[in-house]
Amino acid sequence: MLTGRCGFDVVGEAESATDVDRLIRSASPDILLMEMDLARSVWLSPDRRGVLMDRPPRLVLFGERPGPDGMAEALEAGAQGFVTRTLDAELLEAVLRHVLVGGYAIGDDVLLGLVGKEGPRPVPRFAAHHGRIQLLNPSERQVFQLLGRGWENARIATELHLSPASVKTYVSRLLHKLQLENRTQAALVANETGLADLAVVRS
């Protein structure tokens, strides 16, 4: 599927920690698509994280819906994406290509599992960041809400009648104000607090 339908070059496959080490050193992949259980033994342990090579590949994890604790663990380990086993080829390709250019992405089904169908559900790791939302100005808040819906910068720019460069600046500023590391964390906070579900009021 990755080669035939998504157009990626698969440079190798691994089934153990030893195989992963050998693959990374020999093939220098741009993206490492790794099953969550294997990642726990290969990538998520503190004594192994970040020591495999000077330029580690971008990490995308897959498995069952991770839940708040699993997602926090993945983010702490530096994962830039998380998808479930049931994500279709088109969405998987979109996630991988977004991560490939330095973005962060999770599948819609993963996000649904985190926030639930009955309403927002706090993720303990980010609860301390909720109160900092009041520091956002109206424009930053609009961008923040749309980040919570998983929108990319180009779509946000179109929706808010801004330039992509302006959106990028807003994202950087709101991450700094919220003391978050990336847009994936911002999306989780927006959903924890319910802001992603509110109408975006344009200033």
C-alpha positions as CSV (number, residue, x, y, z in Angstrom):
1,M,0.0,0.0,0.0
2,L,2.8,2.4,0.9
3,T,4.5,2.0,-2.5
4,G,1.7,1.1,-4.8
5,R,-1.0,3.5,-3.6
6,C,0.9,6.2,-1.6
7,G,4.0,6.5,-3.8
8,F,6.6,6.1,-1.0
9,D,9.9,4.2,-1.3
10,V,10.0,1.6,1.4
11,V,13.7,1.1,2.2
12,G,13.2,-1.7,4.7
13,E,11.2,-3.5,7.3
14,A,12.0,-4.5,10.9
15,E,10.5,-6.9,13.4
16,S,12.8,-6.4,16.4
17,A,14.9,-3.8,18.2
18,T,18.0,-5.2,16.5
19,D,16.4,-5.0,13.1
20,V,15.3,-1.4,13.7
21,D,18.9,-0.4,14.7
22,R,20.3,-2.0,11.6
23,L,17.7,-0.5,9.3
24,I,18.2,3.0,10.6
25,R,22.0,2.9,10.4
26,S,22.0,1.3,6.9
27,A,19.1,3.0,5.1
28,S,18.8,6.4,6.9
29,P,15.0,6.5,6.4
30,D,13.2,9.9,6.4
31,I,10.2,8.4,8.3
32,L,10.0,5.5,10.7
33,L,6.5,4.0,10.8
34,M,6.5,1.9,13.9
35,E,4.0,-0.2,15.8
36,M,3.5,1.2,19.3
37,D,4.4,-1.9,21.2
38,L,7.7,-2.2,19.3
39,A,8.3,1.5,19.8
40,R,8.1,1.1,23.6
41,S,11.1,-1.2,23.5
42,V,13.1,0.5,20.7
43,W,12.4,4.2,20.8
44,L,10.4,5.2,23.9
45,S,12.9,4.0,26.5
46,P,15.0,6.9,27.8
47,D,18.3,5.1,27.4
48,R,17.7,4.6,23.7
49,R,15.8,7.6,22.6
50,G,17.7,9.9,20.2
51,V,21.0,8.0,20.3
52,L,20.5,5.8,17.2
53,M,21.9,8.4,14.7
54,D,22.8,12.1,14.4
55,R,19.6,12.8,12.3
56,P,16.9,10.4,13.6
57,P,14.0,9.7,11.2
58,R,10.6,11.3,11.8
59,L,8.6,9.0,14.0
60,V,5.0,8.0,13.2
61,L,3.4,5.4,15.5
62,F,0.5,3.1,14.7
63,G,-1.6,0.8,16.8
64,E,-4.9,0.9,18.7
65,R,-6.3,4.2,19.8
66,P,-3.7,5.3,22.2
67,G,-5.8,7.1,24.8
68,P,-4.5,10.2,26.8
69,D,-1.6,8.4,28.5
70,G,-0.5,6.6,25.3
71,M,-0.6,9.9,23.3
72,A,1.4,11.7,26.1
73,E,4.0,8.9,26.0
74,A,4.3,9.2,22.2
75,L,4.7,13.0,22.3
76,E,7.3,12.7,25.0
77,A,9.2,10.3,22.8
78,G,9.2,12.8,19.9
79,A,6.5,11.2,17.7
80,Q,5.2,13.5,15.0
81,G,2.3,11.3,14.1
82,F,-0.1,8.6,15.3
83,V,-2.5,6.6,13.2
84,T,-4.6,3.5,13.9
85,R,-4.4,0.3,12.0
86,T,-7.8,1.0,10.3
87,L,-6.8,4.4,8.7
88,D,-7.4,4.2,5.0
89,A,-4.6,4.7,2.5
90,E,-5.5,8.2,1.4
91,L,-5.5,9.6,5.0
92,L,-2.4,7.6,5.9
93,E,-0.6,9.2,2.9
94,A,-1.7,12.6,4.0
95,V,-0.4,12.1,7.6
96,L,3.0,10.8,6.3
97,R,3.5,13.6,3.8
98,H,2.6,16.2,6.4
99,V,5.1,14.7,8.8
100,L,7.7,14.4,6.1
101,V,7.8,18.2,5.7
102,G,8.1,18.8,9.4
103,G,4.5,18.9,10.5
104,Y,2.6,17.0,13.2
105,A,-0.5,14.9,12.4
106,I,-2.8,12.4,14.0
107,G,-5.6,10.5,12.3
108,D,-9.2,11.7,12.9
109,D,-10.1,8.4,14.5
110,V,-7.2,8.9,17.0
111,L,-8.4,12.4,17.9
112,L,-12.0,11.1,18.3
113,G,-10.7,8.5,20.7
114,L,-9.0,11.2,22.8
115,V,-11.9,13.6,23.1
116,G,-14.7,11.0,23.0
117,K,-18.1,11.3,21.4
118,E,-19.8,12.6,24.6
119,G,-17.7,15.8,24.8
120,P,-14.3,17.0,25.7
121,R,-12.2,14.8,28.0
122,P,-9.2,16.4,29.7
123,V,-5.8,14.9,29.1
124,P,-3.9,15.2,32.4
125,R,-0.6,16.1,30.8
126,F,-2.0,19.3,29.3
127,A,-4.4,20.3,32.1
128,A,-1.9,22.9,33.4
129,H,-2.0,24.7,30.1
130,H,-5.7,25.3,30.0
131,G,-5.6,28.6,31.9
132,R,-3.0,30.1,29.6
133,I,-5.6,30.3,26.8
134,Q,-6.7,33.6,28.2
135,L,-3.3,35.0,27.1
136,L,-4.2,34.5,23.4
137,N,-5.4,37.5,21.5
138,P,-8.6,37.2,19.3
139,S,-6.6,36.3,16.1
140,E,-4.5,33.7,17.9
141,R,-7.6,32.2,19.4
142,Q,-9.2,31.8,16.0
143,V,-6.2,30.0,14.7
144,F,-6.0,27.9,17.9
145,Q,-9.6,26.8,17.4
146,L,-9.0,25.7,13.8
147,L,-5.8,23.9,14.9
148,G,-8.0,21.9,17.2
149,R,-10.0,20.7,14.2
150,G,-6.8,19.4,12.6
151,W,-6.7,22.0,9.9
152,E,-3.4,22.7,8.1
153,N,-2.0,26.3,7.7
154,A,-3.2,26.7,4.1
155,R,-6.8,25.9,5.0
156,I,-6.7,28.1,8.1
157,A,-5.4,31.0,6.0
158,T,-8.2,30.6,3.5
159,E,-10.8,30.4,6.2
160,L,-9.6,33.5,8.1
161,H,-8.5,35.5,5.0
162,L,-4.9,35.5,6.1
163,S,-1.6,34.8,4.3
164,P,0.0,31.4,5.1
165,A,3.0,33.3,6.5
166,S,0.7,35.1,9.0
167,V,-0.9,31.9,10.1
168,K,2.6,30.4,10.7
169,T,3.4,33.4,12.8
170,Y,0.2,33.1,14.8
171,V,0.9,29.4,15.4
172,S,4.4,30.1,16.7
173,R,3.1,32.8,19.0
174,L,0.2,30.8,20.4
175,L,2.5,27.8,21.1
176,H,4.9,30.1,22.9
177,K,2.1,31.6,25.0
178,L,0.6,28.2,25.8
179,Q,4.0,26.8,26.5
180,L,3.4,23.9,24.1
181,E,6.0,22.2,21.9
182,N,4.0,21.6,18.7
183,R,0.6,21.9,16.9
184,T,-0.4,18.4,17.9
185,Q,-0.3,19.4,21.6
186,A,-2.2,22.6,20.7
187,A,-4.9,20.5,19.0
188,L,-5.3,18.3,22.0
189,V,-5.6,21.3,24.3
190,A,-8.2,22.9,22.0
191,N,-10.3,19.7,22.2
192,E,-9.8,19.2,25.9
193,T,-11.2,22.6,26.6
194,G,-14.0,22.3,24.0
195,L,-12.8,25.3,22.0
196,A,-12.4,23.3,18.8
197,D,-16.1,22.7,18.8
198,L,-17.1,26.3,19.1
199,A,-17.9,28.6,16.2
200,V,-15.0,30.7,15.1
201,V,-15.9,34.3,15.5
202,R,-13.9,36.5,13.1
203,S,-12.5,39.8,14.4
